[in-house]
């Protein structure tokens, strides 16, 4: 069994870990099941009150994990009563054994939660291709069900239990009003590598006491994902296991809302979007080996879709990312990434900024270019790369990190 490796905490990690409040209808417990790691928790069990509704967004990989397949089917059933998450083994590319492991996990959790297996949602993260021994959940999940807690310490422990190569737990909380009723949103996430749009080796779970039907939850989550987790990339690799789920217990007792476009949901939607953006940014800030957090903004594209593709071309470029790591104001690499995106671009209209310093204008180096000013921007830990295409009104913004020697070291011995 592998030991959990101690790695330095990302220099981009928050200096303060938020205290998440209790959410009525949500109880959490963690345990050591020995899935892969020794001497650390690797299982999260979440008990959900009867009547809880669920929504989910999953990887678009054509090789999804067994848990992803299970959750997609489970969403067709009514309600959610439990969530089980394990780290250390993704239960992906494991064939029939993987499907059997998921079914056994759901059966064990169903007994612990006194619910049908179809009301159990499952997520796994870790090594791909190694069978998961679900018998290790026997007794563990029942024990968890007997000691669930909703306090701040339980939320913090939950975020820690789902980590793999993460260097810090990722948590966020918000409050919102629905027609005068105050509701709470809590979220946790994990992710550090194999991170690219269409989700990633990223797991994230959000919970609220709002009373909302499944269809509304799904609409809100899908819309929020497009502006958050699908705008983050660490290395351009889309995983088999990406799972983002939103659970609503209904305990707040707010007035019934049956349409995601209902104006009474405006504040809830804004706060949910903000929570998802914060979690997505935390994932980028914990990119494997990251030392720089990078925001890429593209303006003046023919439309927003084109702007997004160009922004991702820049953010995923190893040459751009290594230039950032080396604190090199190499705007020529940004030009390269714009040009290779396959989207409309006019060389002679292109403008590029590093922070507030314009380095390129009208298809050439800016006449007032200052190497000292541009280099000063690149020495910062939080960097904005802005591109103006001059073709239309399309805009996009995405988040990434630099690419360092540590990324190679972490991934070179991941299974060791």
Buried (B, 14 or more C-beta within 10 A) or exposed (E): EBEBEEBEEBEBBBEEBBEBEBBBBBBBBBBBBBBBBEEBBBBBBBBBBBBBBBBBBBBEBEEBBBBBBBBEEBBEEEBBBBBBBBBBBBBBBBEEBBBBBBBBBBBBBBBBBEBBBBBBBBBBBBBBBBEBBBEBBEEBBBEBBEEBBBBBEBBBBBBBBBBBBBBBBBBBBBEBBBBEBEBBBBBBBBBBBBBBBBBBBBBBBBBBBBBBBBEBBBBBBBBBBBBBBBBBBBBBBBBBBBBBBBBBBBBBEBEEBEEBEBEBBEBBBEBBBBBBBBBBBBBBBBBBBBBBBBBBBBBBBBBBEBBBBBBBBBBBBEBBBBBBBEBEBBBBBBBBBBBEBEBBBEEEBBBBBBBEBBBBBBEEBBEEBEEEBBBBBBEEEEBBBBBBBBBBEBBBBBBBBBBBEBBEEBBEEBEE
